[in-house]
């Protein structure tokens, strides 16, 4: 008796899971991912007060709901961002940062900026400038 079964191709979607399409989207059309891997110890989350941490989480959540193209259209003191000159950064810049990297700042609590850089659709957060000492404002 032959008990071999037919092998079925995997389903692309189930009741709660859907496979990602393989089409290449522009990073501007993608929603941002956030990385804290390179967050500076001097300007890190552990130095923030409880309400600043809550505002940080809330800001990341709001930003994650929009593609980069829409974020770019927002005001710099809202959900948008502004470019920060590399020369204006007063803290040490991590060694892995290439000279052509552009820094940008989002506001996470009032006008307090989180500063980092965009790599594709990933925003690497380097500094949480809660005391406004990272660069001249």
C-alpha positions in Angstrom: 0.0 0.0 0.0 1.5 3.4 -1.1 1.0 6.0 1.6 2.7 8.9 -0.1 0.9 12.2 0.1 0.8 14.9 -2.4 2.9 17.9 -1.5 0.8 21.1 -1.6 2.2 24.5 -2.4 2.1 26.7 0.7 -0.8 29.1 0.9 0.0 32.8 0.5 -2.6 33.8 3.0 -4.5 32.3 5.9 -7.1 33.4 8.3 -4.7 35.6 10.2 -1.5 35.6 8.1 -0.8 37.0 4.7 2.5 36.6 2.8 4.4 39.7 1.8 4.4 40.4 -1.9 7.8 40.4 -3.6 7.4 43.6 -5.4 10.0 46.2 -4.8 8.6 49.3 -3.1 10.5 52.5 -2.9 11.7 53.3 0.7 9.5 56.4 0.5 6.4 54.3 0.1 7.2 52.1 3.0 6.3 52.8 6.7 9.3 53.5 8.9 11.0 50.9 11.1 12.8 52.3 14.1 16.2 51.2 15.5 17.6 52.0 18.9 20.7 49.9 18.3 23.1 52.9 18.2 21.4 55.1 20.8 24.0 57.1 22.6 24.4 56.4 26.4 24.5 60.1 27.1 21.3 60.8 25.2 19.4 57.6 25.8 16.0 56.6 26.8 17.0 55.7 30.4 17.8 59.4 31.0 14.2 60.3 30.1 11.4 60.9 32.6 8.3 58.8 32.5 6.2 61.2 30.5 9.1 61.6 27.9 9.3 57.9 27.5 5.5 57.7 27.0 5.6 60.5 24.5 8.5 58.8 22.7 6.6 55.5 22.4 3.5 57.4 21.2 5.5 59.3 18.6 7.0 56.2 17.2 3.6 54.6 17.0 2.1 57.6 15.1 5.0 57.7 12.7 4.9 54.0 12.0 1.3 54.5 10.7 2.5 56.7 7.8 4.8 56.0 4.8 7.9 58.1 4.6 6.5 60.1 1.7 3.6 61.4 3.9 5.9 62.0 6.9 8.1 64.2 4.7 5.0 66.5 4.0 4.4 67.1 7.7 5.7 70.2 9.6 8.9 69.8 11.5 7.2 70.5 14.8 4.5 68.0 14.1 5.1 64.5 12.7 7.6 65.8 10.1 11.3 66.2 10.5 14.1 68.7 9.8 17.6 68.1 8.6 20.5 68.7 11.0 23.9 69.6 9.8 26.6 67.1 10.8 28.9 70.0 11.7 26.4 71.2 14.3 26.4 67.9 16.3 28.2 68.5 19.6 28.4 64.8 20.6 30.7 62.2 19.2 29.3 60.7 16.0 29.4 56.9 16.0 32.2 55.3 13.9 29.9 53.4 11.6 28.4 56.7 10.3 29.6 57.5 6.8 30.5 61.1 5.9 27.6 61.4 3.5 24.9 60.5 6.0 22.3 63.2 6.6 20.9 63.6 10.2 17.3 64.3 10.7 15.3 65.3 13.9 11.8 64.4 14.8 10.1 65.9 17.9 9.1 63.3 20.5 8.0 65.4 23.5 7.0 69.0 22.9 10.0 70.3 20.8 12.5 67.8 22.2 14.1 66.1 19.3 15.2 62.6 18.6 18.0 62.7 16.1 19.3 60.0 13.8 19.5 59.0 10.2 17.4 57.2 7.6 18.8 54.1 5.9 16.2 52.9 3.4 13.0 52.9 5.4 14.7 52.4 8.8 15.3 55.3 11.1 18.3 54.8 13.4 17.8 56.9 16.5 21.1 58.1 17.8 20.2 60.8 20.3 17.2 61.9 22.4 18.1 65.5 23.0 15.8 66.2 25.9 18.0 69.0 27.3 18.6 70.7 23.9 22.4 70.3 24.2 23.1 68.1 21.2 23.2 70.9 18.6 22.3 74.6 18.4 18.5 75.0 18.2 
